[in-house]
């Protein structure tokens, strides 16, 4: 994550060792997680709750939305 504001894109980058590249995985239940950025405290979020392929993945303050919940398959 290059910025600190809501809506900042989460983009793959070469490892740089910064806190902006560290995400904390927190269990919501047995299969669902949130990912919180260490540098900003914001969650990984699908922008505007989009469901289309290619939707933007950003960081956003916690809002309880399903677009901030992740499952691993």
N, C-alpha and C positions, 0 to 999 in steps of 0.2 A: 504494500500500500504506500503510495507516494505522498499522500496528503493526510490531513487529520479530520476533514469535514465530512458530514453525512453525504453520501453519494460518491465518494472517492472510489474509483475503480480498483478492484483487486485484480492485479495482473501478475502472471508468472514473471519472475526475474531471476537472474543468476544469484546464488547465495552471496549475501553481503554482510551477514552477521549482525544486522540491526534488529532492534525490537519490532520494527514494522513488519518483519518477515516471520514473526513468531505468533502462532495462533494457539490459544488454549481451547481444548476440547472439553466441554462440560455436558454430562449426561442429563437429559430432561426426563427420560424414561429408559426402558430396556433397549430401545432401538433408535431413539431420536436424540440429537445433540445440537448444541450451539457451538459456534467457533468465535472466540473473542480475541481481537487483536491486542497483543501485549502493549504496544505503543499508545494506542488510542482508547482502549477499553470498549470499542464498538464491535458489533456483531457482523459476521458475514451474512449478506442479505441479497436476495434476488430483487433487483430494482423494480419498484412499482408493482410488485407481486405478479410480474409477467410469467406466462407459462409457455411462451413461444420458444422454439429452439433458437439459441444465440442470445438469449436474454442477458442483460448486463448483470454481473455479480459485483457488488460494491460493499462498502462498510456503512453501517447505519447504527444509530443509537438503538438500544433495545426497545421494541415496541410490542412484543408479544405476538407478532404476526407469524403465520405458518411459513412465510417466505424467509424466515430466519432460522428455520429448523432443518436439520440435515440428517440423512440416513446413509449408512454405508452398506453397499451390496457387493 
